[in-house]
Each structure stands twice: as C-alpha cells, then as structure tokens.
C-alpha cells in the first residue's frame, strides 16, 4: 500500500513540475483600465442586487430602484468604455502619423495577418 502511495506522489510531482510555470499569455483588451474594471465591478454588483430584488419580489419600489441603479451603472460603464477606446484610437493614430514604422505598423500588420517585409 505504501509503495502505491509513494508512486502516486512521484507521478503527481513529475506532472506538476512539467507544467508551464509563470504567467499565462492571455491579456486583456488594450483599452482596459482600472477605472473600467471598477465600473464593471459596480455594474455587476448592481445587476446582482436587481436579480436579488426580482427574486424576492416583495417590494416593487425596491425592484424599480435597483433597476434604475443598474441602468445608470451600465450606461456609465458603456460611456467610459467608449471614451477610453476613442482615446486609445486617437493616440494610435497620432503615433502612426508621427512615425509609420514603429509599433503601430506592427499592430496593423498583426491585425491583417501579414508578415513585415
């Protein structure tokens, strides 16, 4: 019995050591900021509160108020995302205007899936 346990622990240790260490390669969108993350957290909290109020269904005023809070949080989040995307797009275009052959050029090529000459 102890040989089995020892063998299993050696296999588990070998498996864990063979796994890739470090950070994952997945990154968020280029326009994602801490403000957007905070706004998203508020929006999710408001949506959960609305869902809780609807399931409870005791007070229609509470449901209406939670619905209004969620609607305003969602509008603010969408507005914040739009302005941030617009800002990053303007910065990108400005960088492209200043120097065509920098990172902006590589980004464009990556988006159209071509190799640089």
Steps between C-alpha positions, in 0.01 A plus 500: 500500500778745583675427167183600321473828691868580444471424129190720470670790676805469268273504194310805631825683572633422151175621345503827694864567415433441130224762490576841364603741772437873510236726361249404240520658159142627513482877524205728529393743231740786428246754620429333837583726796455492876211747469318265265563207732357699789198606294444142390510381861239762595283399204518132592413580862199704385387217271526249784300730727232532231486123457470455875219759517312332215523157662391641830208686334373643827547870433439632149660836592822320593497317168436822309778680685744211448407496132572872469833466680601214270396694190705805601805287593482322165473830310797642689704189426416511129583871486831442678592219260414712197705797617796279589489325163477835324798631697713195419400520134602865485834422666553216253426726202728769641780245541440380145515857369827571680687186401349244266759227559466457878268284707191636324618348172554164668155518659335567165686210341403273786135592454505420128715189560788593274872476552720804491728525195 
